[in-house]
Amino acid sequence: TNYNIGYIVGSLSTGSINRTLSQALIKLAPDNLQFTEISIKDLPLYNYDFDASYPPEGTAFKTAVEASDGLLIISPEYNRSIPGALKNAIDWGSRPWGTNSFARKPTGIIGASPGAIGTAVMQSSMRSVLSFLDAPQLNSPEGYIAFKPEIFDAEGNVSDSGTADFLGHYMSEFGAFVARVLDANAEGHI
Ligand code: FNR
């Protein structure tokens, strides 16, 4: 079975290492996963005044999340938490009240940083947010990527075989997780 995976890059920076990581993950993913980026850069800052008449950017974001079989979030850690632009996007998707676009959506959270912690604290914050929004998450493997520029090129080719193997394993486990959650959703088990 083929699955449509929406992916969100949590960085707006032009030289984003997380965007590079996203390209590597896509290259190393199983063939039955097809990827579409869900952009967050044009979303205004959310407040509930928008609920009465959602702007097209907000509606497009929600529609893209809902149209995805699974959601992969590739994000930096900012000050030991979720970057504001990404949290803003999640807030857009969660509203108006009663129309949470993340409910029962299988998700994966991964990220890269130049430091050794590899976005672990951001991922922990993101798990709390996605849990509240009733989005099941791939629990294992976790992907805390200490980014080494010498092993990733701009197109997402990975020159270190150990890293490539790990990222490919992460994506095959993510694909299997998406399939399990969609099967459970279809059968009404969760
Ligand atoms: C950072 N950085 C960072 N790194 C980290 O591992 N933990 C952190 O808490 C932070 N905090 C932080 C705050 C802010 C405002 C910035 C701009 C940066 C460094 C960060 O990992 C590095 O800039 C990455 O390159 C960001 O990822 P992208 O944007 O290149 O994908």
Residues whose N, C-alpha, C, O or C-beta is under 5 A from the ligand:
A	BS01	FNR	S11 S13 G15 S16 I17 N18 R19 P76 E77 Y78 N79 R80 S81 A112 S113 P114 G115 T119
